[in-house]
Amino acid sequence: MIAPPPRWVRRLVIAPLVVALAVVMVPTALMFALVVGAALTWVLPGRLRVLRLLWMAAFYIAWDAVALLALLGLWIASGFGLLAGRPWYRHAHVRLARGMLALFFWQVRWTLRLRIDVDVPEDAELPSTPLVVLSRHAGPGDSFILVDRLLGLAGRAPAIVLKDTLQWDPAIDVLLHRLPSAFVTPSSRRPPGRPGARQTVRALAVDLTDDDALVLFPEGGNVTPRRQAARVVALREAGDHDLARRAEKFVHVMAPHAGGFSAAMEGSPDASVLVVAHTGLERLVTVRDIWRELPMDKSILLRAWLHPAWTVPEDPDERESWLFDQWSTVDTWIGEHGRAFVP
């Protein structure tokens, strides 16, 4: 994707443009969807796909605009940023994120008929320690789903490391710059001296509190056969032949990168680790896949395994092997539960 413009352009041009677009779209979206969308749906195959996409697009723009206005209100309430370091300011942003995500997924369930189930034992309870969350990466929006579960069910404030291209979304851009999260620029266009992903993860982990959760996706992207094969080749070229053999056996996941995880544990050695698997969105890789599956009529199942800090090896090589053990568990679980969640 194209690199995002400078911050002043995002704040003074893109954000107001989204708000103005929402003002125009909200009163006209329903009429446009009913007239044009219905006509297109009559011609194109599918179950009101055009109507659903038009409505979700209009809703998302309005949702983004509401979030931006709320963020502007919080900034004004803080004395135009003078009191931004106060605890109430951060707590207000966490509550805003929780409410906005709850609203978003209410709409997703209604429009796309998407249900999210969490497979957690009734007696499960998160310890009073910082939390490092390691999740598989598969399908659109899985990071939103995971953050929503952490905010809603676990009551944790998520710290996330994201690609810098997500700053094109003004609400995500503004909100996460006010929370303990970070945007990372790929090495191919990273200016000299700017920290990379590992340094960024470690810096975030150092400041984690018992109310925070650092969210990482060790695979680095959605699983595809080409990426799976490339990761195995990379392990072999690095001399990690044992890990390469283990990665070849993965069916539903691909070999995880251990660098970010190790950096997180170095920055927060007392953190517990929550390994998360989910299934239900694997078939949604391309835009064509998403179009074909609308409405989704799917159930997404999440499963988590909690590991206290003392069970995670301190040696980097042993820690990487431990991470592969967890990914093998995730791969097995998806194989046992994934088929039931694909219509």
Secondary structure by P-SEA (a helix, b strand, c coil): cccccccccccccaaaaaaaaaaaccccaaaaaaaaaaaaaaaccccaaaaaaaaaaaaaaaaaaaaaaaaaaaaaaaccccccccaaaaaaaaaaaaaaaaaaaaaaaaacbbbbbbbccccccccccbbbbbbbbcccaaaaaaaaaaacccccbbbbbbcccccccaaaaaaaaaccccccccccccccccccaaaaaaaaaaaccccbbbbbccccccccaaaaaaaaaaaaaacaaaaaaaaaaccccccccaaaaaaaaaacccbbbbbbbbccccccccaaaaaaaccccbbbbbbbbbbccccccccaaaaaaaaaaaaaaaaaaaaaccccccc
